[in-house]
Amino acid sequence: MNRLSAKIERILPLIKNIFVPAGLFGTALIAFYGWDSASAATLKALHYAFYLAGFASFMILLYFNRRRPAFYVLLMILSYIIINRLKTVFGSDYNTTAYYINLCFFLPANLLAFYFIPDNRLLIKMNIFLLLGIFIQFSIGEFSGQAGIKISLGSFEGYFEYISMLGAVLFIVTLSVFFIKASQSGTILDYASFFYTLNLFFGILYSANPTALAFFFGSAALTLLSGIILNLRYNIRKDVLTGLPGRYSYMINSASFPLKYSIGVISIDNYAQMQNMFGRRDRDMLVRMIASKITDEESDENLYRYNEDEFILIFKNENKNESFEHLEKVRRAIASAEFILSHRRKSIKITVSTCVSEKKRSDANSMEVLYRIRKTLQKANEFSYNVSSKA
């Protein structure tokens, strides 16, 4: 029984985020098979809901300055517009046109390409070129459509329902990659990406049916929107890199600190130079190792990643002398550790500087304690690193 409970505890965090996107896809599937033909008014309402969900997703991503899902929104809306336009112009023969066959190639190919691009900020110059690249691809698709050139790659000619065979193969490859990554990470956005793509696949597969197209593309839009919202909600409270509670969680929890407490700050020495020395990925891996080292010494219950280079430990009902011993133990453990990256032959030595202070009667809140700690830590680092001090 204990072994079964342990397995469930390991698996549950990886699958709990699947329920919302899977539920939306299941609802669309049941609605499609149970309600084969919707009225014109219902289809119109579904069209409006689709565009509204897409617009809401993009505005949220614009506000929080995130990149990858924004391009998913763009690809989804462009594909939906093109399919409906082709059905209007060519009627029931739309799926045999070069325009449609090329769309079946470009959509999954772009989804897969954007999946491997780091999810950085949206408002940077590089994304302008990526955006131009999307429009250039769709322009190429239009010109090749006018010329009757179909991207089918010979052996992948033919159709699978209302999707080209090449498009079906690319979708299956994309879905396989998305599912493997989602199974490994367990994050809501990865699961949302998988079911978003699955909805698009079914939408194109049954695109001849206006109800199916509206249901599945609408479900894709809602899946992406819910994934973005839930992911942002999690990231606001949790640090994305380490999984520890972040600054926002600290601000919320500080209101419930007891009357007597101490705050310890653990600052990574020479953090600004770490990316130049090791690169962003290696730096992030080292930060995760440091966080793991801290939790080995102290419970993560009262540990926060407050800034990129700064962790905070809360010692409830302890004075600064008692808390100092805990911080000194953490500092020594990190200083004596050898951090190993798989592609580097030599181990890496990293140090941290720590400082602790207790809340005084004159302190209005924890921010005043933090200000005092940082001021003391800054003075200490002017002379040396890898030190512990009291404020």
RARA-V417151 format. One record per residue. N is the residue number from 1. RES is the residue in three letters. D_CENTER is the distance of its C-alpha to the mean C-alpha in Angstrom with 1 decimal. Layout:
N_RES_D_CENTER / N_RES_D_CENTER
//
This chain:
1_MET_34.6 / 2_ASN_32.9 / 3_ARG_31.5 / 4_LEU_30.1 / 5_SER_28.6 / 6_ALA_26.9 / 7_LYS_25.5 / 8_ILE_24.2 / 9_GLU_22.6 / 10_ARG_20.7 / 11_ILE_19.7 / 12_LEU_18.9 / 13_PRO_15.7 / 14_LEU_14.4 / 15_ILE_15.7 / 16_LYS_15.6 / 17_ASN_12.4 / 18_ILE_14.2 / 19_PHE_16.9 / 20_VAL_15.7 / 21_PRO_14.6 / 22_ALA_17.5 / 23_GLY_19.8 / 24_LEU_19.2 / 25_PHE_19.9 / 26_GLY_22.9 / 27_THR_24.2 / 28_ALA_24.2 / 29_LEU_25.9 / 30_ILE_28.5 / 31_ALA_29.1 / 32_PHE_29.7 / 33_TYR_32.2 / 34_GLY_33.7 / 35_TRP_34.0 / 36_ASP_34.8 / 37_SER_36.0 / 38_ALA_34.9 / 39_SER_37.2 / 40_ALA_36.9 / 41_ALA_36.0 / 42_THR_33.2 / 43_LEU_31.8 / 44_LYS_32.0 / 45_ALA_30.1 / 46_LEU_27.4 / 47_HIS_27.2 / 48_TYR_26.9 / 49_ALA_24.2 / 50_PHE_22.2 / 51_TYR_22.5 / 52_LEU_22.0 / 53_ALA_18.6 / 54_GLY_17.6 / 55_PHE_19.0 / 56_ALA_17.4 / 57_SER_13.8 / 58_PHE_14.8 / 59_MET_16.5 / 60_ILE_13.7 / 61_LEU_11.4 / 62_LEU_14.7 / 63_TYR_15.3 / 64_PHE_12.1 / 65_ASN_12.3 / 66_ARG_9.0 / 67_ARG_9.9 / 68_ARG_8.6 / 69_PRO_8.7 / 70_ALA_11.9 / 71_PHE_13.5 / 72_TYR_12.9 / 73_VAL_14.7 / 74_LEU_17.4 / 75_LEU_18.0 / 76_MET_18.3 / 77_ILE_20.8 / 78_LEU_22.8 / 79_SER_23.2 / 80_TYR_24.4 / 81_ILE_26.8 / 82_ILE_28.2 / 83_ILE_28.9 / 84_ASN_30.7 / 85_ARG_32.6 / 86_LEU_33.7 / 87_LYS_34.9 / 88_THR_36.9 / 89_VAL_38.5 / 90_PHE_39.1 / 91_GLY_39.3 / 92_SER_39.1 / 93_ASP_39.2 / 94_TYR_35.9 / 95_ASN_34.2 / 96_THR_36.9 / 97_THR_36.4 / 98_ALA_34.9 / 99_TYR_32.5 / 100_TYR_30.9 / 101_ILE_30.9 / 102_ASN_29.3 / 103_LEU_26.5 / 104_CYS_26.0 / 105_PHE_25.5 / 106_PHE_23.4 / 107_LEU_20.8 / 108_PRO_19.5 / 109_ALA_20.2 / 110_ASN_17.9 / 111_LEU_15.0 / 112_LEU_15.4 / 113_ALA_15.9 / 114_PHE_12.9 / 115_TYR_10.7 / 116_PHE_12.2 / 117_ILE_11.9 / 118_PRO_9.8 / 119_ASP_7.2 / 120_ASN_9.8 / 121_ARG_11.8 / 122_LEU_13.2 / 123_LEU_16.7 / 124_ILE_17.9 / 125_LYS_20.8 / 126_MET_19.2 / 127_ASN_17.4 / 128_ILE_20.9 / 129_PHE_22.0 / 130_LEU_19.1 / 131_LEU_20.0 / 132_LEU_23.6 / 133_GLY_22.9 / 134_ILE_21.7 / 135_PHE_24.8 / 136_ILE_27.0 / 137_GLN_25.9 / 138_PHE_26.7 / 139_SER_29.9 / 140_ILE_30.8 / 141_GLY_30.2 / 142_GLU_32.6 / 143_PHE_35.3 / 144_SER_35.2 / 145_GLY_35.5 / 146_GLN_38.5 / 147_ALA_40.0 / 148_GLY_39.3 / 149_ILE_37.2 / 150_LYS_34.9 / 151_ILE_32.1 / 152_SER_32.9 / 153_LEU_33.7 / 154_GLY_37.0 / 155_SER_36.4 / 156_PHE_33.4 / 157_GLU_35.6 / 158_GLY_36.1 / 159_TYR_34.1 / 160_PHE_32.2 / 161_GLU_32.9 / 162_TYR_31.9 / 163_ILE_29.5 / 164_SER_30.7 / 165_MET_30.9 / 166_LEU_28.9 / 167_GLY_26.1 / 168_ALA_26.1 / 169_VAL_25.9 / 170_LEU_23.0 / 171_PHE_21.1 / 172_ILE_22.0 / 173_VAL_20.8 / 174_THR_17.4 / 175_LEU_17.1 / 176_SER_18.2 / 177_VAL_15.7 / 178_PHE_12.8 / 179_PHE_14.6 / 180_ILE_15.3 / 181_LYS_11.7 / 182_ALA_10.8 / 183_SER_14.0 / 184_GLN_13.4 / 185_SER_10.0 / 186_GLY_10.6 / 187_THR_7.2 / 188_ILE_7.7 / 189_LEU_5.2 / 190_ASP_6.9 / 191_TYR_10.1 / 192_ALA_9.9 / 193_SER_9.7 / 194_PHE_12.7 / 195_PHE_14.7 / 196_TYR_14.2 / 197_THR_15.7 / 198_LEU_18.2 / 199_ASN_19.3 / 200_LEU_19.8 / 201_PHE_21.8 / 202_PHE_24.0 / 203_GLY_24.4 / 204_ILE_25.8 / 205_LEU_27.7 / 206_TYR_29.6 / 207_SER_29.5 / 208_ALA_33.3 / 209_ASN_33.0 / 210_PRO_32.0 / 211_THR_30.9 / 212_ALA_28.6 / 213_LEU_27.0 / 214_ALA_26.5 / 215_PHE_25.3 / 216_PHE_22.7 / 217_PHE_21.4 / 218_GLY_21.4 / 219_SER_19.5 / 220_ALA_16.9 / 221_ALA_16.6 / 222_LEU_16.5 / 223_THR_13.9 / 224_LEU_11.4 / 225_LEU_12.7 / 226_SER_12.5 / 227_GLY_8.9 / 228_ILE_8.0 / 229_ILE_10.6 / 230_LEU_10.0 / 231_ASN_6.4 / 232_LEU_8.2 / 233_ARG_11.1 / 234_TYR_9.8 / 235_ASN_8.5 / 236_ILE_11.9 / 237_ARG_13.8 / 238_LYS_12.1 / 239_ASP_11.5 / 240_VAL_8.2 / 241_LEU_10.5 / 242_THR_13.3 / 243_GLY_12.4 / 244_LEU_15.5 / 245_PRO_16.2 / 246_GLY_15.6 / 247_ARG_18.0 / 248_TYR_17.7 / 249_SER_18.5 / 250_TYR_21.4 / 251_MET_22.7 / 252_ILE_22.9 / 253_ASN_24.4 / 254_SER_26.8 / 255_ALA_28.9 / 256_SER_29.8 / 257_PHE_30.8 / 258_PRO_34.5 / 259_LEU_37.4 / 260_LYS_37.5 / 261_TYR_34.6 / 262_SER_33.7 / 263_ILE_30.5 / 264_GLY_29.8 / 265_VAL_27.6 / 266_ILE_26.5 / 267_SER_25.9 / 268_ILE_25.0 / 269_ASP_28.0 / 270_ASN_27.6 / 271_TYR_23.9 / 272_ALA_24.2 / 273_GLN_26.0 / 274_MET_23.6 / 275_GLN_21.4 / 276_ASN_24.7 / 277_MET_26.1 / 278_PHE_23.3 / 279_GLY_20.6 / 280_ARG_17.0 / 281_ARG_15.8 / 282_ASP_18.9 / 283_ARG_18.7 / 284_ASP_15.3 / 285_MET_16.9 / 286_LEU_20.0 / 287_VAL_18.3 / 288_ARG_16.9 / 289_MET_20.5 / 290_ILE_22.0 / 291_ALA_20.0 / 292_SER_21.2 / 293_LYS_24.6 / 294_ILE_24.8 / 295_THR_23.9 / 296_ASP_26.6 / 297_GLU_29.0 / 298_GLU_27.9 / 299_SER_26.2 / 300_ASP_22.6 / 301_GLU_23.8 / 302_ASN_24.7 / 303_LEU_22.4 / 304_TYR_19.8 / 305_ARG_17.9 / 306_TYR_19.4 / 307_ASN_18.9 / 308_GLU_17.6 / 309_ASP_21.0 / 310_GLU_22.1 / 311_PHE_22.0 / 312_ILE_24.2 / 313_LEU_26.3 / 314_ILE_28.2 / 315_PHE_31.6 / 316_LYS_33.1 / 317_ASN_36.9 / 318_GLU_37.4 / 319_ASN_39.1 / 320_LYS_38.0 / 321_ASN_40.4 / 322_GLU_39.0 / 323_SER_35.4 / 324_PHE_36.4 / 325_GLU_37.3 / 326_HIS_33.8 / 327_LEU_32.2 / 328_GLU_34.8 / 329_LYS_34.1 / 330_VAL_30.4 / 331_ARG_31.5 / 332_ARG_33.9 / 333_ALA_31.6 / 334_ILE_29.1 / 335_ALA_32.0 / 336_SER_33.6 / 337_ALA_30.6 / 338_GLU_30.0 / 339_PHE_26.4 / 340_ILE_26.2 / 341_LEU_23.8 / 342_SER_24.5 / 343_HIS_25.5 / 344_ARG_27.7 / 345_ARG_31.2 / 346_LYS_31.8 / 347_SER_30.1 / 348_ILE_28.7 / 349_LYS_30.1 / 350_ILE_28.1 / 351_THR_29.6 / 352_VAL_28.6 / 353_SER_30.8 / 354_THR_31.1 / 355_CYS_32.8 / 356_VAL_33.7 / 357_SER_35.4 / 358_GLU_36.4 / 359_LYS_36.5 / 360_LYS_39.9 / 361_ARG_41.8 / 362_SER_41.6 / 363_ASP_37.7 / 364_ALA_36.5 / 365_ASN_32.9 / 366_SER_30.6 / 367_MET_29.7 / 368_GLU_33.3 / 369_VAL_33.1 / 370_LEU_30.0 / 371_TYR_31.8 / 372_ARG_34.8 / 373_ILE_32.8 / 374_ARG_31.1 / 375_LYS_34.5 / 376_THR_36.1 / 377_LEU_33.4 / 378_GLN_33.7 / 379_LYS_37.4 / 380_ALA_37.2 / 381_ASN_34.9 / 382_GLU_37.4 / 383_PHE_39.7 / 384_SER_37.6 / 385_TYR_34.2 / 386_ASN_33.7 / 387_VAL_35.6 / 388_SER_35.5 / 389_SER_37.1 / 390_LYS_38.0 / 391_ALA_37.8
//
